[in-house]
Amino acid sequence: MMKVKVILSAIALLSLGFVAQAQEIKIGYTNVELIMDLMPEMEQIGADIQDYQTQLQTNVQTKGADFQRQVQAYQQAAPTMTEEARATREQELTKLQGEIQKYEQDAQISYQRKLQELLEPVQTKVINAINAVAAENNYTHIFSETAGQSPVLLYTKEEDKFTELVLARLGIELPAAPAPGGGR
């Protein structure tokens, strides 16, 4: 009988330990994409990256138009060229076409690097704000509200709204939600 009481007491203490430990966990969720979109810096970043993309596209188009002019000139001159001159010119045009394709790939990589370079300070600012708000409010875990198009958390209490706390920390107001039933 004494052995049973000891086992039950041990189980009860172990259960209380799990309950006490579970009460220490505080989970929050946030929408990082929304926070990033509302950052004042994003408007300038959008304009800067658009300008950069336009510049890259202009360069690609210029190189493409130059290549097309050279192809047309070759097509007009080809009937009067020797076989050897035609073969040499075709090799030159093939090489030029490859260079243009490489330039297009390099432009894409350059665009991605520039975008990352512009976004990095804002991302760091948001992550630092998330970390500070989590520490101040005793959160143990913060999850992103979305992963692609699906929510990461399936349930959370309404009072655990973390996005609003981070926006407040950054001095940004959440836009008012449209009234239900309006505009459809």
C-alpha positions as YAML, in Angstrom:
chain: A
units: angstrom
residues:
- id: 1
  name: MET
  ca: [0.00, 0.00, 0.00]
- id: 2
  name: MET
  ca: [2.82, 2.38, 0.87]
- id: 3
  name: LYS
  ca: [4.50, 1.59, -2.45]
- id: 4
  name: VAL
  ca: [1.31, 2.53, -4.36]
- id: 5
  name: LYS
  ca: [1.11, 5.90, -2.52]
- id: 6
  name: VAL
  ca: [4.73, 6.64, -3.37]
- id: 7
  name: ILE
  ca: [4.15, 5.82, -7.06]
- id: 8
  name: LEU
  ca: [0.97, 7.92, -7.18]
- id: 9
  name: SER
  ca: [2.75, 10.80, -5.45]
- id: 10
  name: ALA
  ca: [5.60, 10.58, -7.95]
- id: 11
  name: ILE
  ca: [3.15, 10.58, -10.88]
- id: 12
  name: ALA
  ca: [1.30, 13.56, -9.39]
- id: 13
  name: LEU
  ca: [4.55, 15.52, -8.92]
- id: 14
  name: LEU
  ca: [5.67, 14.64, -12.43]
- id: 15
  name: SER
  ca: [2.30, 15.77, -13.83]
- id: 16
  name: LEU
  ca: [2.50, 19.05, -11.89]
- id: 17
  name: GLY
  ca: [5.97, 19.58, -13.34]
- id: 18
  name: PHE
  ca: [4.63, 19.22, -16.86]
- id: 19
  name: VAL
  ca: [1.73, 21.58, -16.15]
- id: 20
  name: ALA
  ca: [4.04, 24.17, -14.59]
- id: 21
  name: GLN
  ca: [6.40, 23.87, -17.52]
- id: 22
  name: ALA
  ca: [3.55, 24.16, -20.03]
- id: 23
  name: GLN
  ca: [2.36, 27.36, -18.37]
- id: 24
  name: GLU
  ca: [5.73, 29.00, -19.00]
- id: 25
  name: ILE
  ca: [5.36, 28.70, -22.77]
- id: 26
  name: LYS
  ca: [3.88, 31.72, -24.50]
- id: 27
  name: ILE
  ca: [3.43, 31.49, -28.24]
- id: 28
  name: GLY
  ca: [2.72, 34.42, -30.53]
- id: 29
  name: TYR
  ca: [2.26, 34.80, -34.24]
- id: 30
  name: THR
  ca: [3.05, 37.59, -36.60]
- id: 31
  name: ASN
  ca: [2.72, 38.46, -40.26]
- id: 32
  name: VAL
  ca: [6.23, 39.44, -41.33]
- id: 33
  name: GLU
  ca: [5.12, 40.21, -44.90]
- id: 34
  name: LEU
  ca: [2.53, 42.71, -43.64]
- id: 35
  name: ILE
  ca: [5.05, 44.38, -41.35]
- id: 36
  name: MET
  ca: [7.58, 44.63, -44.18]
- id: 37
  name: ASP
  ca: [4.97, 46.04, -46.56]
- id: 38
  name: LEU
  ca: [3.99, 48.73, -44.03]
- id: 39
  name: MET
  ca: [7.55, 49.86, -43.33]
- id: 40
  name: PRO
  ca: [8.02, 53.43, -44.64]
- id: 41
  name: GLU
  ca: [11.33, 52.45, -46.26]
- id: 42
  name: MET
  ca: [9.56, 50.00, -48.59]
- id: 43
  name: GLU
  ca: [8.18, 52.74, -50.83]
- id: 44
  name: GLN
  ca: [11.69, 54.03, -51.59]
- id: 45
  name: ILE
  ca: [13.02, 50.48, -51.97]
- id: 46
  name: GLY
  ca: [10.23, 49.75, -54.47]
- id: 47
  name: ALA
  ca: [11.11, 52.86, -56.49]
- id: 48
  name: ASP
  ca: [14.85, 52.12, -56.36]
- id: 49
  name: ILE
  ca: [14.47, 48.50, -57.45]
- id: 50
  name: GLN
  ca: [12.09, 49.52, -60.24]
- id: 51
  name: ASP
  ca: [14.65, 52.04, -61.52]
- id: 52
  name: TYR
  ca: [17.38, 49.41, -61.36]
- id: 53
  name: GLN
  ca: [15.22, 46.87, -63.19]
- id: 54
  name: THR
  ca: [14.40, 49.42, -65.89]
- id: 55
  name: GLN
  ca: [18.10, 50.18, -66.33]
- id: 56
  name: LEU
  ca: [18.90, 46.46, -66.68]
- id: 57
  name: GLN
  ca: [16.04, 45.92, -69.14]
- id: 58
  name: THR
  ca: [17.17, 48.90, -71.22]
- id: 59
  name: ASN
  ca: [20.69, 47.47, -71.43]
- id: 60
  name: VAL
  ca: [19.37, 44.03, -72.42]
- id: 61
  name: GLN
  ca: [17.07, 45.56, -75.05]
- id: 62
  name: THR
  ca: [19.92, 47.69, -76.44]
- id: 63
  name: LYS
  ca: [22.17, 44.65, -76.76]
- id: 64
  name: GLY
  ca: [19.32, 42.65, -78.32]
- id: 65
  name: ALA
  ca: [18.54, 45.39, -80.86]
- id: 66
  name: ASP
  ca: [22.24, 45.68, -81.77]
- id: 67
  name: PHE
  ca: [22.37, 41.92, -82.28]
- id: 68
  name: GLN
  ca: [19.28, 42.02, -84.52]
- id: 69
  name: ARG
  ca: [20.87, 44.78, -86.64]
- id: 70
  name: GLN
  ca: [24.00, 42.69, -87.05]
- id: 71
  name: VAL
  ca: [21.92, 39.63, -88.03]
- id: 72
  name: GLN
  ca: [20.01, 41.68, -90.62]
- id: 73
  name: ALA
  ca: [23.23, 43.10, -92.01]
- id: 74
  name: TYR
  ca: [24.64, 39.58, -92.25]
- id: 75
  name: GLN
  ca: [21.50, 38.29, -93.99]
- id: 76
  name: GLN
  ca: [21.73, 41.06, -96.57]
- id: 77
  name: ALA
  ca: [25.44, 40.58, -97.16]
- id: 78
  name: ALA
  ca: [25.46, 36.75, -96.99]
- id: 79
  name: PRO
  ca: [24.67, 36.13, -100.70]
- id: 80
  name: THR
  ca: [27.76, 38.08, -101.76]
- id: 81
  name: MET
  ca: [30.09, 36.62, -99.09]
- id: 82
  name: THR
  ca: [32.49, 33.76, -99.58]
- id: 83
  name: GLU
  ca: [31.72, 30.50, -97.77]
- id: 84
  name: GLU
  ca: [34.60, 31.11, -95.37]
- id: 85
  name: ALA
  ca: [33.50, 34.70, -94.58]
- id: 86
  name: ARG
  ca: [29.92, 33.49, -94.01]
- id: 87
  name: ALA
  ca: [31.10, 30.77, -91.61]
- id: 88
  name: THR
  ca: [33.29, 33.24, -89.71]
- id: 89
  name: ARG
  ca: [30.46, 35.78, -89.43]
- id: 90
  name: GLU
  ca: [28.00, 33.08, -88.28]
- id: 91
  name: GLN
  ca: [30.45, 32.03, -85.56]
- id: 92
  name: GLU
  ca: [30.78, 35.66, -84.47]
- id: 93
  name: LEU
  ca: [26.98, 36.05, -84.33]
- id: 94
  name: THR
  ca: [26.59, 32.80, -82.40]
- id: 95
  name: LYS
  ca: [29.23, 33.96, -79.92]
- id: 96
  name: LEU
  ca: [27.50, 37.35, -79.60]
- id: 97
  name: GLN
  ca: [24.15, 35.64, -79.01]
- id: 98
  name: GLY
  ca: [25.71, 33.56, -76.23]
- id: 99
  name: GLU
  ca: [27.18, 36.71, -74.67]
- id: 100
  name: ILE
  ca: [23.75, 38.37, -74.71]
- id: 101
  name: GLN
  ca: [22.16, 35.33, -73.05]
- id: 102
  name: LYS
  ca: [24.87, 35.37, -70.38]
- id: 103
  name: TYR
  ca: [24.32, 39.11, -69.89]
- id: 104
  name: GLU
  ca: [20.58, 38.46, -69.37]
- id: 105
  name: GLN
  ca: [21.37, 35.81, -66.74]
- id: 106
  name: ASP
  ca: [23.88, 38.09, -65.05]
- id: 107
  name: ALA
  ca: [21.28, 40.87, -65.05]
- id: 108
  name: GLN
  ca: [18.81, 38.60, -63.24]
- id: 109
  name: ILE
  ca: [21.44, 37.71, -60.64]
- id: 110
  name: SER
  ca: [22.37, 41.37, -60.28]
- id: 111
  name: TYR
  ca: [18.69, 42.28, -59.78]
- id: 112
  name: GLN
  ca: [18.30, 39.65, -57.03]
- id: 113
  name: ARG
  ca: [21.47, 40.85, -55.29]
- id: 114
  name: LYS
  ca: [20.35, 44.48, -55.45]
- id: 115
  name: LEU
  ca: [16.92, 43.59, -54.07]
- id: 116
  name: GLN
  ca: [18.47, 41.65, -51.19]
- id: 117
  name: GLU
  ca: [20.90, 44.51, -50.52]
- id: 118
  name: LEU
  ca: [18.03, 47.00, -50.35]
- id: 119
  name: LEU
  ca: [15.81, 44.76, -48.19]
- id: 120
  name: GLU
  ca: [18.46, 43.63, -45.71]
- id: 121
  name: PRO
  ca: [18.37, 46.73, -43.43]
- id: 122
  name: VAL
  ca: [14.55, 46.63, -43.26]
- id: 123
  name: GLN
  ca: [14.54, 42.88, -42.57]
- id: 124
  name: THR
  ca: [17.08, 43.39, -39.79]
- id: 125
  name: LYS
  ca: [15.00, 46.21, -38.30]
- id: 126
  name: VAL
  ca: [11.84, 44.05, -38.33]
- id: 127
  name: ILE
  ca: [13.62, 41.01, -36.83]
- id: 128
  name: ASN
  ca: [15.15, 43.19, -34.10]
- id: 129
  name: ALA
  ca: [11.70, 44.64, -33.32]
- id: 130
  name: ILE
  ca: [10.17, 41.15, -33.21]
- id: 131
  name: ASN
  ca: [12.92, 39.96, -30.85]
- id: 132
  name: ALA
  ca: [12.51, 43.01, -28.58]
- id: 133
  name: VAL
  ca: [8.71, 42.75, -28.40]
- id: 134
  name: ALA
  ca: [8.92, 39.00, -27.76]
- id: 135
  name: ALA
  ca: [11.37, 39.53, -24.90]
- id: 136
  name: GLU
  ca: [9.36, 42.41, -23.39]
- id: 137
  name: ASN
  ca: [6.12, 40.41, -23.48]
- id: 138
  name: ASN
  ca: [7.61, 37.11, -22.27]
- id: 139
  name: TYR
  ca: [6.92, 35.14, -25.44]
- id: 140
  name: THR
  ca: [8.81, 31.88, -25.77]
- id: 141
  name: HIS
  ca: [7.95, 31.22, -29.41]
- id: 142
  name: ILE
  ca: [6.88, 33.46, -32.28]
- id: 143
  name: PHE
  ca: [5.75, 31.95, -35.54]
- id: 144
  name: SER
  ca: [5.21, 33.53, -38.89]
- id: 145
  name: GLU
  ca: [1.52, 33.66, -39.65]
- id: 146
  name: THR
  ca: [2.10, 32.51, -43.21]
- id: 147
  name: ALA
  ca: [4.41, 30.12, -44.96]
- id: 148
  name: GLY
  ca: [3.73, 30.58, -48.63]
- id: 149
  name: GLN
  ca: [-0.06, 30.67, -48.68]
- id: 150
  name: SER
  ca: [-0.77, 28.41, -45.67]
- id: 151
  name: PRO
  ca: [-0.77, 29.47, -42.02]
- id: 152
  name: VAL
  ca: [1.92, 27.88, -39.85]
- id: 153
  name: LEU
  ca: [-0.26, 27.94, -36.70]
- id: 154
  name: LEU
  ca: [-3.72, 26.54, -36.83]
- id: 155
  name: TYR
  ca: [-4.88, 28.05, -33.52]
- id: 156
  name: THR
  ca: [-3.90, 30.93, -31.30]
- id: 157
  name: LYS
  ca: [-5.75, 33.04, -28.77]
- id: 158
  name: GLU
  ca: [-6.98, 36.40, -30.00]
- id: 159
  name: GLU
  ca: [-5.07, 38.26, -27.25]
- id: 160
  name: ASP
  ca: [-1.78, 36.93, -28.64]
- id: 161
  name: LYS
  ca: [-1.78, 39.38, -31.56]
- id: 162
  name: PHE
  ca: [1.91, 39.98, -32.06]
- id: 163
  name: THR
  ca: [1.90, 41.86, -35.39]
- id: 164
  name: GLU
  ca: [0.19, 44.87, -33.81]
- id: 165
  name: LEU
  ca: [2.78, 44.98, -31.00]
- id: 166
  name: VAL
  ca: [5.67, 44.96, -33.50]
- id: 167
  name: LEU
  ca: [4.00, 47.64, -35.64]
- id: 168
  name: ALA
  ca: [3.49, 49.77, -32.51]
- id: 169
  name: ARG
  ca: [7.17, 49.29, -31.63]
- id: 170
  name: LEU
  ca: [8.09, 50.53, -35.11]
- id: 171
  name: GLY
  ca: [5.64, 53.46, -34.84]
- id: 172
  name: ILE
  ca: [3.44, 52.19, -37.68]
- id: 173
  name: GLU
  ca: [-0.35, 52.11, -37.57]
- id: 174
  name: LEU
  ca: [-2.22, 49.13, -38.96]
- id: 175
  name: PRO
  ca: [-4.65, 50.34, -41.64]
- id: 176
  name: ALA
  ca: [-8.32, 50.02, -40.66]
- id: 177
  name: ALA
  ca: [-10.05, 46.92, -42.00]
- id: 178
  name: PRO
  ca: [-12.78, 47.60, -44.57]
- id: 179
  name: ALA
  ca: [-16.33, 47.45, -43.22]
- id: 180
  name: PRO
  ca: [-17.99, 44.04, -43.73]
- id: 181
  name: GLY
  ca: [-20.24, 43.84, -46.77]
- id: 182
  name: GLY
  ca: [-18.84, 46.92, -48.42]
- id: 183
  name: GLY
  ca: [-17.65, 47.06, -52.02]
- id: 184
  name: ARG
  ca: [-18.97, 43.77, -53.42]
...
